[in-house]
Amino acid sequence: MSDDATLEELDRTVHEPSPAFVESTNVRAFMDKYGIDDREELIERTTTDIDGEPASGVDWFWGELPDYLGLDWYEEPDAVRDDTDGPQFTDWYP
């Protein structure tokens, strides 16, 4: 591939796991629990607040994930994140 390759040339799948493997993953179990059908919907639901879908958005996902994984806190956080100083300075689980 040349140094001036296009993004389309670089954006390719190099490995695709078998359907059986995909079905056995924790990610698939999470998706099934929340009725998420595919990778594109997972990305949308975990990064975007969707009107009419309370189980969506960055705060929902990162707020739900520790509970889903069964993590215990030494101290329960007050919020999922504090990005009042800008996204590059986000304080997670303050």
PyMOL CGO cylinders between C-alpha atoms (Angstrom):
from pymol import cmd
from pymol.cgo import CYLINDER

trace = [
    CYLINDER, 0.00, 0.00, 0.00, 1.36, 3.40, -0.91, 0.3, 1, 1, 1, 1, 1, 1,
    CYLINDER, 1.36, 3.40, -0.91, 1.91, 6.33, 1.45, 0.3, 1, 1, 1, 1, 1, 1,
    CYLINDER, 1.91, 6.33, 1.45, -0.94, 8.18, -0.23, 0.3, 1, 1, 1, 1, 1, 1,
    CYLINDER, -0.94, 8.18, -0.23, -3.56, 5.46, 0.29, 0.3, 1, 1, 1, 1, 1, 1,
    CYLINDER, -3.56, 5.46, 0.29, -7.10, 6.68, 0.75, 0.3, 1, 1, 1, 1, 1, 1,
    CYLINDER, -7.10, 6.68, 0.75, -9.05, 6.20, 3.95, 0.3, 1, 1, 1, 1, 1, 1,
    CYLINDER, -9.05, 6.20, 3.95, -11.32, 3.74, 2.14, 0.3, 1, 1, 1, 1, 1, 1,
    CYLINDER, -11.32, 3.74, 2.14, -8.28, 1.63, 1.26, 0.3, 1, 1, 1, 1, 1, 1,
    CYLINDER, -8.28, 1.63, 1.26, -7.12, 1.63, 4.87, 0.3, 1, 1, 1, 1, 1, 1,
    CYLINDER, -7.12, 1.63, 4.87, -10.55, 1.05, 6.42, 0.3, 1, 1, 1, 1, 1, 1,
    CYLINDER, -10.55, 1.05, 6.42, -10.96, -2.67, 5.99, 0.3, 1, 1, 1, 1, 1, 1,
    CYLINDER, -10.96, -2.67, 5.99, -11.80, -5.65, 8.14, 0.3, 1, 1, 1, 1, 1, 1,
    CYLINDER, -11.80, -5.65, 8.14, -8.75, -7.80, 8.79, 0.3, 1, 1, 1, 1, 1, 1,
    CYLINDER, -8.75, -7.80, 8.79, -10.51, -10.45, 10.88, 0.3, 1, 1, 1, 1, 1, 1,
    CYLINDER, -10.51, -10.45, 10.88, -14.12, -11.39, 11.34, 0.3, 1, 1, 1, 1, 1, 1,
    CYLINDER, -14.12, -11.39, 11.34, -14.88, -13.82, 14.17, 0.3, 1, 1, 1, 1, 1, 1,
    CYLINDER, -14.88, -13.82, 14.17, -17.24, -16.72, 13.65, 0.3, 1, 1, 1, 1, 1, 1,
    CYLINDER, -17.24, -16.72, 13.65, -20.92, -16.20, 14.48, 0.3, 1, 1, 1, 1, 1, 1,
    CYLINDER, -20.92, -16.20, 14.48, -20.60, -18.79, 17.27, 0.3, 1, 1, 1, 1, 1, 1,
    CYLINDER, -20.60, -18.79, 17.27, -17.78, -16.83, 18.88, 0.3, 1, 1, 1, 1, 1, 1,
    CYLINDER, -17.78, -16.83, 18.88, -19.68, -13.54, 18.59, 0.3, 1, 1, 1, 1, 1, 1,
    CYLINDER, -19.68, -13.54, 18.59, -22.74, -15.09, 20.24, 0.3, 1, 1, 1, 1, 1, 1,
    CYLINDER, -22.74, -15.09, 20.24, -20.60, -16.29, 23.17, 0.3, 1, 1, 1, 1, 1, 1,
    CYLINDER, -20.60, -16.29, 23.17, -19.18, -12.87, 24.11, 0.3, 1, 1, 1, 1, 1, 1,
    CYLINDER, -19.18, -12.87, 24.11, -20.05, -10.57, 26.99, 0.3, 1, 1, 1, 1, 1, 1,
    CYLINDER, -20.05, -10.57, 26.99, -20.66, -7.79, 24.50, 0.3, 1, 1, 1, 1, 1, 1,
    CYLINDER, -20.66, -7.79, 24.50, -23.34, -9.88, 22.77, 0.3, 1, 1, 1, 1, 1, 1,
    CYLINDER, -23.34, -9.88, 22.77, -24.95, -10.67, 26.15, 0.3, 1, 1, 1, 1, 1, 1,
    CYLINDER, -24.95, -10.67, 26.15, -25.03, -6.93, 26.96, 0.3, 1, 1, 1, 1, 1, 1,
    CYLINDER, -25.03, -6.93, 26.96, -26.55, -6.20, 23.56, 0.3, 1, 1, 1, 1, 1, 1,
    CYLINDER, -26.55, -6.20, 23.56, -29.19, -8.91, 24.03, 0.3, 1, 1, 1, 1, 1, 1,
    CYLINDER, -29.19, -8.91, 24.03, -30.14, -7.56, 27.46, 0.3, 1, 1, 1, 1, 1, 1,
    CYLINDER, -30.14, -7.56, 27.46, -30.84, -4.12, 25.99, 0.3, 1, 1, 1, 1, 1, 1,
    CYLINDER, -30.84, -4.12, 25.99, -32.30, -5.22, 22.66, 0.3, 1, 1, 1, 1, 1, 1,
    CYLINDER, -32.30, -5.22, 22.66, -29.36, -3.98, 20.62, 0.3, 1, 1, 1, 1, 1, 1,
    CYLINDER, -29.36, -3.98, 20.62, -29.28, -5.82, 17.30, 0.3, 1, 1, 1, 1, 1, 1,
    CYLINDER, -29.28, -5.82, 17.30, -25.91, -5.05, 15.72, 0.3, 1, 1, 1, 1, 1, 1,
    CYLINDER, -25.91, -5.05, 15.72, -22.59, -3.23, 16.01, 0.3, 1, 1, 1, 1, 1, 1,
    CYLINDER, -22.59, -3.23, 16.01, -23.90, -0.03, 14.43, 0.3, 1, 1, 1, 1, 1, 1,
    CYLINDER, -23.90, -0.03, 14.43, -26.79, 0.15, 16.89, 0.3, 1, 1, 1, 1, 1, 1,
    CYLINDER, -26.79, 0.15, 16.89, -24.42, -0.57, 19.78, 0.3, 1, 1, 1, 1, 1, 1,
    CYLINDER, -24.42, -0.57, 19.78, -22.22, 2.35, 18.76, 0.3, 1, 1, 1, 1, 1, 1,
    CYLINDER, -22.22, 2.35, 18.76, -25.22, 4.65, 18.30, 0.3, 1, 1, 1, 1, 1, 1,
    CYLINDER, -25.22, 4.65, 18.30, -26.89, 3.68, 21.59, 0.3, 1, 1, 1, 1, 1, 1,
    CYLINDER, -26.89, 3.68, 21.59, -23.70, 4.02, 23.62, 0.3, 1, 1, 1, 1, 1, 1,
    CYLINDER, -23.70, 4.02, 23.62, -22.56, 7.34, 22.16, 0.3, 1, 1, 1, 1, 1, 1,
    CYLINDER, -22.56, 7.34, 22.16, -25.76, 9.22, 21.34, 0.3, 1, 1, 1, 1, 1, 1,
    CYLINDER, -25.76, 9.22, 21.34, -28.76, 10.31, 23.39, 0.3, 1, 1, 1, 1, 1, 1,
    CYLINDER, -28.76, 10.31, 23.39, -31.65, 8.97, 21.31, 0.3, 1, 1, 1, 1, 1, 1,
    CYLINDER, -31.65, 8.97, 21.31, -35.05, 10.63, 21.70, 0.3, 1, 1, 1, 1, 1, 1,
    CYLINDER, -35.05, 10.63, 21.70, -37.53, 8.20, 23.22, 0.3, 1, 1, 1, 1, 1, 1,
    CYLINDER, -37.53, 8.20, 23.22, -34.81, 5.69, 24.17, 0.3, 1, 1, 1, 1, 1, 1,
    CYLINDER, -34.81, 5.69, 24.17, -33.85, 6.09, 27.82, 0.3, 1, 1, 1, 1, 1, 1,
    CYLINDER, -33.85, 6.09, 27.82, -31.23, 3.33, 27.49, 0.3, 1, 1, 1, 1, 1, 1,
    CYLINDER, -31.23, 3.33, 27.49, -28.97, 5.42, 25.28, 0.3, 1, 1, 1, 1, 1, 1,
    CYLINDER, -28.97, 5.42, 25.28, -26.10, 7.85, 25.48, 0.3, 1, 1, 1, 1, 1, 1,
    CYLINDER, -26.10, 7.85, 25.48, -22.66, 8.05, 26.97, 0.3, 1, 1, 1, 1, 1, 1,
    CYLINDER, -22.66, 8.05, 26.97, -23.88, 8.59, 30.54, 0.3, 1, 1, 1, 1, 1, 1,
    CYLINDER, -23.88, 8.59, 30.54, -26.37, 5.71, 30.30, 0.3, 1, 1, 1, 1, 1, 1,
    CYLINDER, -26.37, 5.71, 30.30, -23.76, 3.29, 28.96, 0.3, 1, 1, 1, 1, 1, 1,
    CYLINDER, -23.76, 3.29, 28.96, -20.95, 4.16, 31.37, 0.3, 1, 1, 1, 1, 1, 1,
    CYLINDER, -20.95, 4.16, 31.37, -23.45, 4.36, 34.23, 0.3, 1, 1, 1, 1, 1, 1,
    CYLINDER, -23.45, 4.36, 34.23, -24.93, 0.95, 33.42, 0.3, 1, 1, 1, 1, 1, 1,
    CYLINDER, -24.93, 0.95, 33.42, -21.71, -0.88, 32.61, 0.3, 1, 1, 1, 1, 1, 1,
    CYLINDER, -21.71, -0.88, 32.61, -20.28, -1.15, 36.16, 0.3, 1, 1, 1, 1, 1, 1,
    CYLINDER, -20.28, -1.15, 36.16, -23.62, -2.53, 37.41, 0.3, 1, 1, 1, 1, 1, 1,
    CYLINDER, -23.62, -2.53, 37.41, -23.85, -4.93, 34.46, 0.3, 1, 1, 1, 1, 1, 1,
    CYLINDER, -23.85, -4.93, 34.46, -20.33, -6.17, 35.17, 0.3, 1, 1, 1, 1, 1, 1,
    CYLINDER, -20.33, -6.17, 35.17, -21.10, -6.53, 38.88, 0.3, 1, 1, 1, 1, 1, 1,
    CYLINDER, -21.10, -6.53, 38.88, -18.43, -4.07, 39.99, 0.3, 1, 1, 1, 1, 1, 1,
    CYLINDER, -18.43, -4.07, 39.99, -18.45, -2.91, 43.58, 0.3, 1, 1, 1, 1, 1, 1,
    CYLINDER, -18.45, -2.91, 43.58, -17.41, 0.62, 44.50, 0.3, 1, 1, 1, 1, 1, 1,
    CYLINDER, -17.41, 0.62, 44.50, -15.38, 1.56, 47.54, 0.3, 1, 1, 1, 1, 1, 1,
    CYLINDER, -15.38, 1.56, 47.54, -17.31, 4.82, 47.33, 0.3, 1, 1, 1, 1, 1, 1,
    CYLINDER, -17.31, 4.82, 47.33, -20.37, 5.19, 45.12, 0.3, 1, 1, 1, 1, 1, 1,
    CYLINDER, -20.37, 5.19, 45.12, -19.69, 7.97, 42.59, 0.3, 1, 1, 1, 1, 1, 1,
    CYLINDER, -19.69, 7.97, 42.59, -21.92, 11.04, 42.54, 0.3, 1, 1, 1, 1, 1, 1,
    CYLINDER, -21.92, 11.04, 42.54, -22.16, 10.98, 38.75, 0.3, 1, 1, 1, 1, 1, 1,
    CYLINDER, -22.16, 10.98, 38.75, -20.87, 9.12, 35.72, 0.3, 1, 1, 1, 1, 1, 1,
    CYLINDER, -20.87, 9.12, 35.72, -18.73, 12.00, 34.55, 0.3, 1, 1, 1, 1, 1, 1,
    CYLINDER, -18.73, 12.00, 34.55, -18.00, 15.66, 35.03, 0.3, 1, 1, 1, 1, 1, 1,
    CYLINDER, -18.00, 15.66, 35.03, -16.94, 17.38, 31.84, 0.3, 1, 1, 1, 1, 1, 1,
    CYLINDER, -16.94, 17.38, 31.84, -17.53, 20.96, 32.93, 0.3, 1, 1, 1, 1, 1, 1,
    CYLINDER, -17.53, 20.96, 32.93, -13.91, 21.80, 32.04, 0.3, 1, 1, 1, 1, 1, 1,
    CYLINDER, -13.91, 21.80, 32.04, -14.35, 20.38, 28.54, 0.3, 1, 1, 1, 1, 1, 1,
    CYLINDER, -14.35, 20.38, 28.54, -14.45, 16.86, 27.14, 0.3, 1, 1, 1, 1, 1, 1,
    CYLINDER, -14.45, 16.86, 27.14, -10.67, 16.55, 27.10, 0.3, 1, 1, 1, 1, 1, 1,
    CYLINDER, -10.67, 16.55, 27.10, -10.65, 17.04, 30.89, 0.3, 1, 1, 1, 1, 1, 1,
    CYLINDER, -10.65, 17.04, 30.89, -13.52, 14.70, 31.79, 0.3, 1, 1, 1, 1, 1, 1,
    CYLINDER, -13.52, 14.70, 31.79, -13.44, 13.38, 35.33, 0.3, 1, 1, 1, 1, 1, 1,
    CYLINDER, -13.44, 13.38, 35.33, -14.98, 9.88, 35.25, 0.3, 1, 1, 1, 1, 1, 1,
    CYLINDER, -14.98, 9.88, 35.25, -17.03, 8.61, 38.21, 0.3, 1, 1, 1, 1, 1, 1,
    CYLINDER, -17.03, 8.61, 38.21, -16.30, 11.64, 40.40, 0.3, 1, 1, 1, 1, 1, 1,
]
cmd.load_cgo(trace, "trace")
